[in-house]
Amino acid sequence: MYTEKERLNTVALLRTAPLSRHMAKLVLFNKPFDVLSQFTDAKSPTPRRTLSDFIDIPKVYPAGRLDRDSEGLLLLTDDGRLQAKISNPKSKMNKTYLVQVEGDPSNKDLQPLRDGVYLKDGPTSPAKVELIDPPELWDRDPPVRYRKSIPDRWVSITIHEGRNRQVRRMTAHVGFPTLRLVRWRIGDWTVEGLDQGAWREA
């Protein structure tokens, strides 16, 4: 079942988009690691797992994308206007990621991310960054490689931009490469309660 926040968020997005002839369908999907954020992989000589391995709803398309090596929340819809509204950076919809990084950063180490850092494609907007305890998540397949001599730490990072591999580039920029990345929230929609590879309609 969807929450009241999810329902209100959907209604708000629809009110700000041009009218369509049907009620938009919105799907929340917990994308596993090593799955493409698309329904086909025809051009690959060795086909990889895609959304079609998990979702059998016709005519829904991803609103934004999530890298093959990232996990967590992916939104899909059958309404092109809603799709654009969710994925357009101008909407400034917050996206929260749970990030396992290599090393043991302090709050001081992470402050540049809160201020904004300069990447190859320009400066980032200030991010909300917090050190967190290891979250209770599903097991990743394959698991993150564990190295006894190198510590790791979990960080929550919230941004509203959507550049290619942005969070990974941000943590690498301050010296703490990303080991595992899980998108936990987009706006008020969250992956909480969704098993890996599962989906539900909002």
Secondary structure as the mmCIF struct_conf table of DSSP 4:
data_model
#
loop_
_struct_conf.conf_type_id
_struct_conf.id
_struct_conf.beg_label_comp_id
_struct_conf.beg_label_asym_id
_struct_conf.beg_label_seq_id
_struct_conf.end_label_comp_id
_struct_conf.end_label_asym_id
_struct_conf.end_label_seq_id
HELX_RH_AL_P HELX_RH_AL_P1 GLU A 4 THR A 16
BEND BEND1 ALA A 17 ALA A 17
HELX_LH_PP_P HELX_LH_PP_P1 PRO A 18 LEU A 19
BEND BEND2 ARG A 21 HIS A 22
HELX_LH_PP_P HELX_LH_PP_P2 MET A 23 LYS A 25
STRN STRN1 LEU A 26 LYS A 31
HELX_LH_PP_P HELX_LH_PP_P3 PRO A 32 PRO A 32
TURN_TY1_P TURN_TY1_P1 PHE A 33 ASP A 34
BEND BEND3 SER A 37 PHE A 39
TURN_TY1_P TURN_TY1_P2 ALA A 42 LYS A 43
BEND BEND4 PRO A 45 THR A 46
HELX_RH_3T_P HELX_RH_3T_P1 LEU A 51 ASP A 53
TURN_TY1_P TURN_TY1_P3 PHE A 54 PHE A 54
TURN_TY1_P TURN_TY1_P4 PRO A 58 LYS A 59
STRN STRN2 TYR A 61 PRO A 62
BEND BEND5 ALA A 63 GLY A 64
TURN_TY1_P TURN_TY1_P5 ARG A 68 ASP A 69
STRN STRN3 GLU A 71 THR A 77
BEND BEND6 ASP A 78 ASP A 78
HELX_RH_AL_P HELX_RH_AL_P2 GLY A 80 SER A 87
HELX_RH_3T_P HELX_RH_3T_P2 PRO A 89 SER A 91
STRN STRN4 LYS A 95 GLU A 102
BEND BEND7 GLY A 103 GLY A 103
HELX_RH_AL_P HELX_RH_AL_P3 ASN A 107 ASP A 115
STRN STRN5 TYR A 118 LEU A 119
TURN_TY1_P TURN_TY1_P6 LYS A 120 ASP A 121
STRN STRN6 GLY A 122 PRO A 123
HELX_LH_PP_P HELX_LH_PP_P4 THR A 124 PRO A 126
STRN STRN7 LYS A 128 ILE A 132
HELX_LH_PP_P HELX_LH_PP_P5 ASP A 133 PRO A 135
HELX_LH_PP_P HELX_LH_PP_P6 TRP A 138 ARG A 140
BEND BEND8 ASP A 141 PRO A 142
HELX_LH_PP_P HELX_LH_PP_P7 PRO A 143 TYR A 146
TURN_TY1_P TURN_TY1_P7 LYS A 148 SER A 149
BEND BEND9 ILE A 150 ILE A 150
STRN STRN8 ASP A 152 ILE A 159
BEND BEND10 HIS A 160 HIS A 160
TURN_TY1_P TURN_TY1_P8 ASN A 164 ARG A 165
HELX_RH_AL_P HELX_RH_AL_P4 GLN A 166 HIS A 173
TURN_TY1_P TURN_TY1_P9 VAL A 174 GLY A 175
STRN STRN9 THR A 178 ILE A 186
TURN_TY1_P TURN_TY1_P10 GLY A 187 ASP A 188
STRN STRN10 TRP A 189 THR A 190
TURN_TY1_P TURN_TY1_P11 GLU A 192 GLY A 193
HELX_LH_PP_P HELX_LH_PP_P8 LEU A 194 ASP A 195
TURN_TY1_P TURN_TY1_P12 GLN A 196 GLY A 197
STRN STRN11 TRP A 199 GLU A 201
#
